[in-house]
Amino acid sequence: MTISCAIIDDEPLARDLLESYVRKTPFLQLDGKYASAIAALKEVNEKKIQLLFLDIQMPDLNGLEFSKMIPSETRIIFTTAFQQYALDGFRVNALDYLLKPISYSDFLESANKALEWFNLTSAPKTSQSCYQNQDDFIYIKSDYKLIQVYLKDILYIEGLKDYVKIHLETEPRPILSLMSMKSLEERLPKPQFLRVHRSFIVQSSKVKTLDRGIIVFGKERIPVSESYKPALMEFLNEHAV
């Protein structure tokens, strides 16, 4: 596929370098080059740019502020001279960030992450009923990587402030990802996955023991909130003998 992209950077040399990188990357199409976020705002929205190479430190309107004003479907690769901005990039759901001075090899690695992202998200969506297939999976962004997770392997999901921990039957350590419980819950099929607490989602078929309102997964004990209890009990009653 071809990805429509734009460059936003107040430094002329940085813009020219990124433009040269874009033009020799076959799957990127340059549809805009701007010296400020303010100059780019209208056209990014009108042209439906898919990917931005966005400088963070700019006068008047910086890249982090600008990233909150664009369509949610537009993805971002931040460019910055300061490594401490990496976490801020995560918080606005950037695909990656490039540390200046930017080499073409680093640029291409980030561009390939974007290509993988758009290929995944442009694939036909599976209906909810098809999630019962044992081969169904999702991709989770963790540490700037996309990790394939089979739904059948998920035991439970734990929310920790801005992060989630996905606990799998097949792995000793959970996968940590910067996202909200709400956004992940919306992606998971019901009643295969049930929210049982503000901080926990469980795979209903993996619930083996319910002990006085506590779900037991080995040594882990997961509380069930009163507000979420009816949906869990309805599922359990359907399968009770």
Residue pairs with C-beta under 8 A, 6 or more apart in sequence:
1 27
1 115
1 118
1 119
1 122
2 27
2 28
2 29
3 27
3 28
3 29
3 50
3 51
3 111
3 114
3 115
3 118
4 29
4 31
4 47
4 48
4 49
4 50
4 51
5 22
5 28
5 29
5 30
5 31
5 49
5 50
5 51
5 52
5 53
6 30
6 31
6 32
6 33
6 34
6 40
6 43
6 44
6 47
6 49
6 51
6 52
6 53
7 15
7 18
7 19
7 22
7 30
7 32
7 33
7 34
7 52
7 53
8 34
8 36
8 37
8 40
8 52
8 53
8 54
8 55
8 58
8 63
8 66
9 15
9 18
9 34
9 35
9 53
9 54
9 55
9 58
9 79
10 35
10 36
10 55
10 58
10 59
11 55
12 35
14 55
14 79
14 100
15 33
15 35
17 102
18 53
18 79
18 102
18 107
19 30
19 33
21 102
21 104
21 107
21 108
22 28
22 30
22 53
23 30
24 104
25 107
25 108
25 111
27 111
27 115
28 51
28 111
31 47
31 49
32 40
32 43
32 44
32 47
32 49
34 40
34 43
36 58
36 59
36 60
36 61
37 54
37 58
37 60
37 61
37 62
37 63
37 65
37 66
38 60
38 61
40 66
41 66
41 69
41 70
43 49
44 52
44 70
44 74
45 70
45 71
48 71
48 74
49 74
50 73
50 74
50 75
50 118
51 74
51 75
51 76
51 77
51 95
51 114
51 118
52 67
52 70
52 74
52 75
52 76
52 77
53 77
53 79
53 98
54 63
54 66
54 67
54 76
54 77
54 78
54 79
55 63
55 78
55 79
55 80
56 62
56 63
56 64
56 78
56 79
56 80
56 82
56 85
56 88
56 89
57 63
57 80
57 81
57 82
58 66
63 78
63 80
64 85
64 88
64 89
64 92
67 76
67 92
67 94
68 92
75 94
75 95
75 114
75 117
75 118
76 89
76 92
76 93
76 94
76 95
77 94
77 95
77 96
77 97
77 98
77 110
77 111
77 114
78 85
78 89
78 94
78 96
78 97
78 98
79 97
79 98
79 100
79 102
80 97
80 98
80 99
80 100
81 99
81 100
83 99
85 97
86 97
89 96
89 97
90 178
91 162
91 178
93 178
93 179
95 110
95 113
95 114
95 117
95 144
96 110
96 113
96 114
96 144
97 110
98 106
98 107
98 110
99 106
113 144
113 146
116 146
117 146
120 139
120 146
126 136
128 189
128 190
129 189
130 136
131 151
131 188
131 189
131 192
132 189
132 192
134 150
134 152
135 150
136 150
136 151
136 152
137 148
137 149
137 150
137 151
138 148
138 149
138 151
138 187
138 188
139 146
139 147
139 148
139 149
140 146
140 147
140 149
140 166
140 175
140 177
141 147
141 177
141 178
141 179
142 175
142 176
142 177
143 176
147 175
149 166
149 168
149 175
151 188
151 189
151 192
151 193
151 203
153 168
153 169
153 170
153 171
154 166
154 167
154 168
154 169
154 193
154 203
154 206
155 167
155 168
155 169
155 202
155 203
155 206
155 217
156 167
156 200
156 201
156 202
156 203
156 206
156 215
156 217
156 220
156 222
157 164
157 165
157 166
157 167
157 181
157 184
157 193
157 200
157 201
157 202
158 164
158 165
158 167
158 174
158 199
158 200
159 165
159 180
159 181
159 198
159 199
159 200
160 199
162 178
162 180
163 176
163 177
163 178
163 179
164 176
164 177
164 179
164 180
164 181
164 184
165 174
165 175
165 176
166 174
166 175
166 177
167 174
167 217
167 220
168 174
168 175
169 206
181 195
181 198
181 199
181 201
184 201
185 193
185 195
185 201
188 201
191 204
191 231
191 235
192 203
192 204
192 205
193 201
193 202
193 203
193 204
194 201
194 202
194 204
194 228
194 231
194 232
194 235
195 201
195 228
195 231
196 202
196 215
196 222
196 223
196 224
196 225
196 228
196 229
196 232
197 222
197 223
197 224
197 225
197 228
198 225
200 222
200 223
202 215
202 222
204 232
204 235
206 217
207 215
207 232
207 236
208 216
208 217
209 215
209 216
210 216
210 224
210 236
211 221
213 223
213 224
213 229
214 221
214 222
214 223
214 224
215 221
215 222
215 223
215 224
216 222
224 232
